[in-house]
Amino acid sequence: MNRLYLFGLIASLASHAALAGTTPALLDNKPAFIADLMGQMSLEEKIGQLRLISIGGDMPRSRIVEEIAAGRIGGTFNTVIHRDNRAMQDAAVQRSRLKIPIFFAYDVVHGHRTIFPISLALASSWDMQAIALSGRVAAIEASADSLDMTFAPMVDIARDPRWGRTSEGFGEDPYLVSEIARTMVKALQGTSPSAADSVMASVKHFALYGAVEGGRDYNVVDMSPMRMYQDYLPPYRAAIDAGAGGVMVALNSINGVPATANTWLMQDLLRKDWGFSGVTVSDHGAITELVRHGVARDGREAAKLAIKAGIDMSMADSLYRQELPGLVQAGEVKVQEIDNAVREVLGTKYDMGLFHDPYRRIGAVADDPIDVNAESRLHRAEAREVARQSMVLLENRNRTLPLKKAGTIALVGPLADSPIDMMGSWSAAGVAKQSVTLRQGLNAAAGDQARVIYARGANLTGDQQMVDYLNFLNWDNPEVVQDPRPAAEMIAEALQAAEQADVIVAAVGESRGMSHEASSRTRLDLPASQRALLRALKKTGKPLVLVLMNGRPLTLNWEQANADAILETWFSGTEGGHAIAEVLFGEHNPSGKLPISFPRSVGQIPTYYNHLRLGRPFVEGNPGNYTSQYFEERNGPLYPFGYGLSYTDFSLSPPQLSTRRLARDGTLEVSVTLKNSGARDGATVVQLYIQDLAASVVRPVKELKGFRKVRLKAGEEQRVRFSIDEDDLKFFNARLQHVAEPGEFEVQIGLDSQTVQTQRFELL
């Protein structure tokens, strides 16, 4: 720490103590310190703390500095440069009257500079240690870039893959997503959100954003309270119980009331029922959007509705600054309502450690990185390891995989050599040129043992309108770059490569922009240009391996029927190319399992495993008339939740129960023997599901209640045990009481949600 910085820090701390009129010891008494500070704030300074301003978006940087110095900004987002953030913090703690530090936020969703696999891929690992590693590395890198908060984790339950933001979340299941939510919050915040290598988690999007009608972004949500409590709210609650310091509020309406103006959601549920005491932040521009929702006549009423509902900070604010002073003066908003929000903002800054050290994550000038994109700032080994864990083997006929490091491999497809698409949506400060493409990874892994011939084969899509949409925000540096050659010429080149090869590897799927905010889709099949390429390749008769890159489930009926192997890699991040190559060559045995069901067609949506029981259920193999079904195609998902193959074979013994009668204060143990009966070491996920056979309300056909990821050597076996108690059997009844009703339950254990073995027990 250099001497000038140390001197400035001491002066800053002394100024806070002097401001409070107490000894420096008051700084260690959070309630007293904040109360004393608030007692010295003007109404204008209080409102200033409620404004979260986007760097480069809401106003010029020079004006932002002046606004901060005037005490009219509480935090900023979208800047990761020490020099810039230091200048803004200087304006806050050296030039503003009360010297209240600001905080710096960013969307660090699946890595900061080192980009890890997208969130849906992380969930596919079913490995909490791998997920925690990704979150901890992200926090270390983000805090090293002077960030204090991330708008993550995103824990919206997604059951309609048409929704573009499916890629940002962890899938369809409340239990799995809740486990990951807890893990990510603890990883991001570390030992404490005040630690220099931690960032505060702001869980999003509260609430129910993943349930927008038709999978169309920003659309409405209309949902029964029982479904909310049972299926969609648990992950947010898990994140908050794990200590998340912030909540980002969703853009959608809930049963007719936008979340940003929803007093029941923000006050009754979040604050009173759940006891949340952190900061709430609107999504970008959401307060202004209350006018377009039609619940506010104008900006004045929108600001009034938001502050009264409990929105502490206005992201990309104009209305709080413009309207709150007049609303208070007119008596339409109470000073106490302003104070409640200010107290949470100041409390958040206190918890970040900023009152103790405003430069905690900015550091000294002498320590600024010379090159912010330096290779030394990346964590490649960690990214590679997590990426390997996240891949799901969907098909492997005749053990086509793993590939041999011999002969010739034809690598084709529009995503085979696209560094920017490897990173996926919301790639924070990641740099595309630092990501490893599949082409690079395959060449490096093959070395001089095998020959790799590359041909693009097709453009991502032949639809220029789609290309224009995907490039709309990036005209100067387009993400989707089309090869100008005719489609037939590109396919001919791919066929020429295939004719020379022993096996074809086709990298197909979506660009990252196709699985992003505002990228909802009406179709989930591969674009026509890619389908034409695959059909031509199939006619060569050569083994065809598909490497999927996508941020949502796709409809893959032709691909499932015709490909010899399919590896789902999602968007696998900075080290994706190396990780995919290691899986393809068998240096790593895939162990991922799907965290979301793959439908056969868009017409089946929603397709999720834990659907409610029906009076006329369809049963595979039985006559279908007058049962719940779609008669044109086979029912059920193409690939079910929890599904994923391995290069080895696993078997499970029938489950055994320690008792058939579970007392209210007791515990029941379920055990199975897992055996690796194949010739390779590997890992799989043993999954525990429970069905309530008769209850006061209709219950799901099954619900995930536990899982274990187990690694076994070839021929090894292990006893896997689960404990079940009353809490595992609870649900929200028609009165929204969280209860476990007496009666019979079925335990289902399997390596996916569909192929299970069962036993029954009774809750007394």
HELIX and SHEET records of a PDB file:
HELIX    1   1 ARG A    3  ALA A   20  1                                  18    
HELIX    2   2 PRO A   24  ASP A   28  5                                   5    
HELIX    3   3 LYS A   30  MET A   38  1                                   9    
HELIX    4   4 LEU A   43  GLY A   48  1                                   6    
HELIX    5   5 ARG A   61  ALA A   69  1                                   9    
HELIX    6   6 HIS A   82  ASP A   90  1                                   9    
HELIX    7   7 ALA A   91  ARG A   95  3                                   5    
HELIX    8   8 SER A  119  SER A  125  1                                   7    
HELIX    9   9 MET A  128  ALA A  144  1                                  17    
HELIX   10  10 GLY A  164  GLU A  168  5                                   5    
HELIX   11  11 PRO A  174  GLN A  189  1                                  16    
HELIX   12  12 TYR A  209  ALA A  211  5                                   3    
HELIX   13  13 GLU A  213  GLY A  215  5                                   3    
HELIX   14  14 PRO A  225  ARG A  227  1                                   3    
HELIX   15  15 MET A  228  TYR A  232  3                                   5    
HELIX   16  16 PRO A  234  ASP A  241  1                                   8    
HELIX   17  17 ALA A  259  ALA A  261  5                                   3    
HELIX   18  18 THR A  263  THR A  263  1                                   1    
HELIX   19  19 TRP A  264  ASP A  273  3                                  10    
HELIX   20  20 GLU A  289  HIS A  293  1                                   5    
HELIX   21  21 GLY A  299  ALA A  309  1                                  11    
HELIX   22  22 LEU A  319  GLN A  329  1                                  11    
HELIX   23  23 VAL A  335  ASP A  351  1                                  17    
HELIX   24  24 VAL A  365  ASP A  367  5                                   3    
HELIX   25  25 GLU A  375  ARG A  377  5                                   3    
HELIX   26  26 ARG A  380  GLN A  389  1                                  10    
HELIX   27  27 ARG A  397  ARG A  399  5                                   3    
HELIX   28  28 PRO A  419  MET A  423  1                                   5    
HELIX   29  29 ALA A  432  GLN A  434  5                                   3    
HELIX   30  30 LEU A  438  ALA A  446  1                                   9    
HELIX   31  31 GLN A  464  LEU A  470  1                                   7    
HELIX   32  32 PHE A  472  ASN A  474  5                                   3    
HELIX   33  33 ALA A  487  GLU A  499  1                                  13    
HELIX   34  34 ARG A  512  MET A  514  5                                   3    
HELIX   35  35 ALA A  528  LYS A  538  1                                  11    
HELIX   36  36 ASN A  557  ASN A  562  1                                   6    
HELIX   37  37 GLY A  576  LEU A  584  1                                   9    
HELIX   38  38 VAL A  602  GLN A  604  5                                   3    
HELIX   39  39 GLU A  726  LEU A  729  5                                   4    
SHEET    1   A 8 VAL A 279  VAL A 281  0                                        
SHEET    2   A 8 GLY A 246  VAL A 249  1                                        
SHEET    3   A 8 MET A 200  PHE A 206  1                                        
SHEET    4   A 8 MET A 149  THR A 150  1                                        
SHEET    5   A 8 PHE A 103  TYR A 106  1                                        
SHEET    6   A 8 GLY A  75  PHE A  77  1                                        
SHEET    7   A 8 ARG A  51  SER A  54  1                                        
SHEET    8   A 8 SER A 314  MET A 315  1                                        
SHEET    1   B 2 SER A 253  ILE A 254  0                                        
SHEET    2   B 2 VAL A 257  PRO A 258 -1                                        
SHEET    1   C 6 VAL A 392  ASN A 396  0                                        
SHEET    2   C 6 ALA A 565  GLU A 568 -1                                        
SHEET    3   C 6 LEU A 544  MET A 549  1                                        
SHEET    4   C 6 VAL A 503  GLY A 509  1                                        
SHEET    5   C 6 THR A 408  VAL A 412  1                                        
SHEET    6   C 6 ARG A 451  ALA A 455  1                                        
SHEET    1   D 3 PHE A 650  LEU A 652  0                                        
SHEET    2   D 3 LEU A 668  ASN A 676 -1                                        
SHEET    3   D 3 GLN A 656  LEU A 657 -1                                        
SHEET    1   E 3 PHE A 650  LEU A 652  0                                        
SHEET    2   E 3 LEU A 668  ASN A 676 -1                                        
SHEET    3   E 3 GLU A 717  ILE A 724 -1                                        
SHEET    1   F 5 ARG A 661  LEU A 662  0                                        
SHEET    2   F 5 VAL A 756  LEU A 763  1                                        
SHEET    3   F 5 GLY A 743  GLY A 750 -1                                        
SHEET    4   F 5 GLY A 682  ASP A 692 -1                                        
SHEET    5   F 5 GLU A 703  LEU A 712 -1                                        
SHEET    1   G 2 PHE A 731  PHE A 732  0                                        
SHEET    2   G 2 HIS A 738  VAL A 739 -1                                        
END                                                                             
